[in-house]
Amino acid sequence: MTVFDPARGRLFVAPPDEGPGSWAGAPGAYRDGDELLITYRLRRPQPTRGYELRIGAVRGDRLVDVARLTKAQLRAESIERAALARIADKWSLFFGYVAAEDRKWRVGVIEARSVAAFDARDVRTVLHPDAIGMAAVKDPWLRRVGDRWWMFVSCGRAVRDTAFHSSGDALSTGAVRSETGLATSADGVAWDWAGIVLGASDRGWDRSTSRLTAAMRDGSGWVGYYDGAASLAENYEERCGIARSADLRTWERESVDGPAIGTASGPGGVRYVSATDRGDFFWEHTCADGSHELRGIVAGR
């Protein structure tokens, strides 16, 4: 199954509070044998923003937390999506965050021998926007392709006026569009920037945001899930579209006229879809009061 029905999803993590800006979500699903692990972040409205990153293990119908990192520990203004990977003999936790030192979205990594042993003091930057000629880079997710790791990220192209970094959230200023970039690595430490692989459309419902969030094998090619938005007003309420690719680098949209999964506006929105090759799906769901909760479908249930 490559296209899922969100009506089948069950609640795994409730929002931290009621109302818009209170979110549990931005999941990253990872299978380690029969173990299903989910990274997710908790957020409250400005000025708190993304304040905690957690890793949970699926136990039956529950998500049991096994690790947590706070933005204070990371010296960050906000934390967003994360991704787990087992690389060589270590676990790697990649995540997007706004570093307090320069107020720019970047991707950091922490390595550890076990999922429960991640230490915020060990974080190092693996993708910084200045180093790759971008304005911002965040929301990593990974796939193994041949002998290399491919990391897809949400990014914004560089602009001359750098004053928008004063907000600490370049991708929500309207000065840049949120698009999808790719970096590759042999060891998960040194990354080569490959550029943008899914740009925002010229017109239509996804002309402001085109954030690829997951890809699964579909026959001889790939089906991808991406978050789209038409304007800055929809920045926190992106909706899920479908795109297809033969090589993970060149994508063709199927969702030309609007979102493909979830509602087009209001409650029932689906964004930040994460999927495993076994058919597990997790996503961030818009509730009736404007908050967001973490929902999912576990393969075989």
C-alpha atoms as one frame of an Amber mdcrd trajectory, in Angstrom:
protein
   0.000   0.000   0.000   1.500   3.337  -1.023  -1.496   5.670  -0.670  -3.103
   5.467   2.761  -6.480   6.430   4.204  -6.040   8.844   7.157  -9.458   7.787
   8.477  -7.764   4.539   9.549  -5.288   6.396  11.729  -5.303   6.220  15.511
  -4.198   8.876  17.981  -0.709   8.322  19.366   0.176  11.714  20.902  -2.291
  14.470  21.817  -1.441  18.170  21.436   0.304  19.735  24.452  -2.437  22.392
  24.724  -5.629  23.478  22.996  -5.837  25.799  20.005  -3.703  26.874  17.024
   0.052  26.616  17.430  -0.090  23.710  19.896   1.268  20.720  18.040   2.408
  17.157  18.536   3.807  15.775  15.311   6.432  16.228  12.582   7.048  12.475
  12.919   9.911  10.404  11.605   9.232   6.652  11.498  12.067   4.111  11.526
  11.995   0.306  11.558  14.830  -1.557  13.266  13.798  -5.148  12.634  10.449
  -5.536  14.361  11.014  -2.436  16.496   9.102   0.631  15.290  10.536   3.938
  16.538   8.978   7.375  16.027  10.650  10.737  16.448   8.316  13.680  17.048
   8.374  17.238  18.365   6.130  19.150  20.724   5.318  22.802  20.086   3.435
  25.652  21.711   2.573  29.015  20.142   5.039  31.880  19.905   7.259  32.658
  21.665   7.757  29.062  22.874   7.685  27.326  19.452   9.164  23.814  19.141
  10.372  23.052  22.640  10.970  19.303  22.849  12.091  16.431  20.635  11.098
  12.923  21.676  11.710   9.376  20.484   8.988   6.862  21.156   8.722   3.108
  20.664   5.411   1.686  19.453   4.055  -0.771  22.003   0.703  -2.108  20.882
  -1.579   0.904  20.535   0.694   3.221  22.509   3.837   5.239  21.906   6.213
   4.843  24.846   8.851   7.566  25.097  12.430   6.307  25.361  14.366   9.572
  24.869  13.818  13.327  24.939  15.829  16.469  24.165  14.730  20.008  24.967
  15.494  23.201  23.099  17.242  24.540  26.210  19.616  21.566  26.174  20.317
  22.161  22.489  20.690  25.943  22.895  18.026  26.317  20.242  15.163  28.727
  19.647  13.029  25.995  18.108  13.178  22.322  17.147  11.369  20.789  14.190
  11.358  17.419  12.435  13.908  14.695  13.169  15.026  11.418  11.592  16.650
   8.291  13.013  19.115   6.060  11.193  21.388   3.209  12.208  24.687   3.968
  10.469  27.531   1.478  10.867  27.650   0.596  14.579  25.965   3.779  15.846
  22.555   5.409  15.983  22.295   8.827  14.372  19.602  11.374  15.207  19.277
  14.120  12.599  17.046  17.111  13.322  16.244  20.618  12.170  16.628  23.426
  14.683  17.155  27.169  14.957  20.468  27.714  16.720  20.434  30.607  19.165
  23.890  31.673  17.977  22.742  32.874  14.537  18.940  32.280  14.483  19.189
  30.174  11.300  17.514  26.845  10.546  20.134  24.116  10.195  20.401  20.319
  10.443  22.321  18.838  13.345  23.191  15.273  14.276  23.857  13.429  17.525
  25.405   9.951  17.505  25.093   7.343  20.239  25.410   3.620  20.869  21.725
   3.362  21.786  18.579   5.373  21.174  18.292   6.165  24.869  21.831   7.568
  25.033  21.585  10.675  22.811  23.288  13.603  24.579  22.511  17.192  23.530
  26.097  18.194  24.317  27.267  16.042  21.376  25.301  17.849  18.650  27.188
  18.963  15.560  25.992  20.716  12.436  25.963  18.639   9.251  24.061  21.080
   7.002  24.281  24.825   7.551  22.511  27.148   5.103  25.548  29.409   4.679
  27.724  26.462   3.655  25.382  25.398   0.853  24.230  28.800  -0.399  20.731
  28.599   1.051  18.685  30.739   3.438  17.457  27.877   5.632  17.558  24.084
   5.852  15.453  21.839   8.133  13.099  18.818   8.415  15.481  15.987   7.405
  14.449  12.475   6.413  16.735   9.755   5.054  16.845   6.837   2.654  19.648
   4.414   1.815  20.282   4.483  -1.945  23.013   2.151  -3.203  26.121   2.763
  -1.116  25.102   6.247   0.062  22.670   7.922   2.403  20.292  10.432   0.854
  18.917  13.157   3.091  15.934  15.196   1.918  15.337  18.544   3.603  13.022
  21.525   3.542  14.991  24.556   2.385  14.754  28.152   1.220  16.862  29.770
  -1.464  19.278  32.519  -0.460  18.181  36.151  -0.798  20.167  39.373  -0.656
  18.333  40.816   2.331  19.436  38.767   5.327  17.459  40.841   7.827  14.690
  38.223   7.823  16.900  36.015  10.008  16.042  38.378  12.865  12.736  36.501
  13.145  14.487  33.206  13.829  12.206  31.543  11.270  13.247  32.419   7.717
  10.763  30.038   6.084   7.763  31.759   7.663   8.628  35.305   6.587   7.363
  35.118   3.004  10.778  36.233   1.748  11.595  32.716   0.506   9.582  29.691
  -0.551   9.864  26.350   1.214  11.153  23.737  -1.236  12.835  20.310  -1.120
  16.584  19.836  -1.312  18.849  16.791  -1.319  22.231  16.006   0.238  24.111
  12.689   0.029  26.724  11.037   2.225  28.763   7.858   2.482  29.128   7.959
   6.269  26.297  10.174   7.589  28.798  12.798   8.747  30.101  14.557   5.625
  27.290  15.597   3.288  27.410  16.761  -0.348  24.711  19.219  -1.340  22.909
  18.158  -4.554  20.463  21.067  -4.789  16.696  21.392  -5.017  14.821  18.339
  -6.319  11.210  19.466  -5.801  10.661  23.184  -6.163   7.490  25.104  -5.461
   5.180  25.232  -8.465   4.815  28.356 -10.592   1.129  28.569  -9.785  -1.502
  26.566  -7.947  -2.104  25.237  -4.461   1.601  24.435  -3.796   3.282  27.566
  -5.127   4.568  28.691  -1.712   5.564  25.330  -0.209   6.576  21.986  -1.737
   8.099  19.989   1.114   8.693  16.326   0.283   8.306  14.354   3.512   8.481
  10.642   2.544   8.989   8.309  -0.420   8.103   4.653  -0.906   8.800   2.120
  -3.636   5.902   1.803  -6.072   6.574  -0.706  -8.816   9.730   0.350 -10.645
   9.574   3.897  -9.281   8.720   5.914  -6.193   5.667   7.592  -4.778   6.359
  10.671  -2.677   4.262  12.571  -0.142   4.760  16.301   0.024   3.336  19.242
   1.960   1.985  22.057  -0.162   0.762  25.575   0.526  -0.295  28.462  -1.690
   0.666  31.364   0.545   2.287  32.428   3.774  -1.178  32.370   5.385  -1.117
  28.554   5.019   2.428  28.199   6.365   1.384  26.159   9.407  -1.488  24.355
   7.690   0.152  22.742   4.677  -1.716  19.842   3.055  -0.510  16.536   1.630
   0.051  16.006  -2.079   1.405  13.107  -4.157   4.347  13.136  -6.580   6.088
  10.356  -8.478   9.684   9.742  -9.496  11.789   7.160 -11.277  15.018   8.088
  -9.485  14.157  10.175  -6.359  15.721  13.220  -8.037  13.185  14.222 -10.684
   9.593  14.471  -9.496   6.287  14.847 -11.320   3.266  16.066  -9.375   0.065
  14.060  -9.438  -1.690  16.530  -7.135  -2.012  19.340  -9.649  -5.426  20.618
  -8.619  -5.127  20.310  -4.847  -4.156  18.063  -1.926  -4.494  14.302  -2.383
  -4.764  13.136   1.237  -6.786  14.716   4.034  -8.920  17.825   3.780  -8.067
  20.871   1.684  -8.637  23.234   4.641  -9.738  23.215   8.272  -9.904  20.124
  10.509  -8.674  16.853   9.025  -5.554  18.274   7.436  -2.601  15.929   6.919
   1.024  17.078   6.852   4.507  15.746   7.672   3.717  12.213   6.461   6.379
   9.671   7.401   6.375   6.096   6.123   8.395   2.897   6.372   8.890   0.303
   3.652   6.778  -2.103   5.688   3.739   0.175   5.311   3.663   2.118   8.576
   2.351   5.680   8.232   2.526   8.536  10.724   1.472  12.139  10.249   0.457
  15.403  11.888  -3.332  15.885  11.932  -5.256  19.166  12.271  -7.872  19.025
  15.044 -11.184  20.888  15.230  -9.754  23.530  17.595  -6.736  24.216  15.361
  -4.233  22.206  17.396  -2.301  19.328  15.806  -1.969  15.744  17.027   0.198
  12.794  16.028  -1.692   9.973  14.320  -0.542   6.776  12.682  -1.247   3.436
  11.042   0.930   0.486  12.064   1.424  -2.095   9.339  -0.614  -5.258   9.810
  -3.078  -3.722  12.283
